[in-house]
Amino acid sequence: MLLSKQKLNNVLRNRRVQVPSELKKELLEQYGNTVITEDGRIIEYSEQDVCEQLRKIVRSHENAAKEVK
């Protein structure tokens, strides 16, 4: 699964969370592009992989934002 801007926005909306546009760009760069290893294999993330990684990243962002307040 490749992460699209629309899918990312849906996930963030469902979690009722706001993240900076820089973080959105990073997430789209990391999970929105095909990854090819040095030996030429294509790595494909499952939807579960992407959602779990988004959850972890967004959660750490939320915790950092709470500490600043």
Helices and strands as residue ranges (DSSP letters): H 5-14, H 21-31, E 35-36, E 42-43, H 47-68
